């Protein structure tokens, strides 16, 4: 079983809605990630938080807003999304940066924007 | 240039047989890590195995082993005794040295189908 838990598993939202994806890990990891994955493609990095501070924003549109309330939690706030934002959103964590640190993923949140 | 190349978009294997999924990588960094992940249709990305660039021996985890050929820059995943539950997408990935080491570079993936 994954030690990175994501909620909700499935989300359908309208283009004017505001919703949030939530992620939690209890492995004591200091780095947390959001990835977006479209069908038949590898995941694409969106954001990285390290020690609860935003370290990387891969030029993600402002309609996606990340938040790291504490070292175990990571949220992704969604507002005014477009249908092309429909995708699998994966949360992940790792002990730290560095090539020897494995990134562990959650089960993902399937998002559909209508 | 592609940093991780998986040349097999799809593969079939008979149940109980072994299968090799190919992965080549490109980096000039002496310090890097290579990872394989499994992604079933449910979406979860499951970590399978890790190989460090300085590791002298090939990594093994149960039925998974990584055939690491550093000079050829290849890191092929070998799955022994395939099971129906092994049917999934498999991604090879790399983390390079300290400067950009938050990032995980993925290959395009190989879809494996295990036949009964």
Interface residues (C-beta under 8 A of the other chain):
Chain A: X2 X31 X33 X40 X41 X42 X43 X45 X48 X50 X55 X56 X88 X90 X92 X97 X98 X99 X100 X101 X102 X103 X104 X105 X106 X107 X108 X110
Chain B: X31 X32 X33 X35 X37 X42 X43 X44 X45 X46 X47 X50 X52 X53 X91 X94 X95 X96 X97 X98 X101 X102 X103 X104 X106 X107 X108 X109
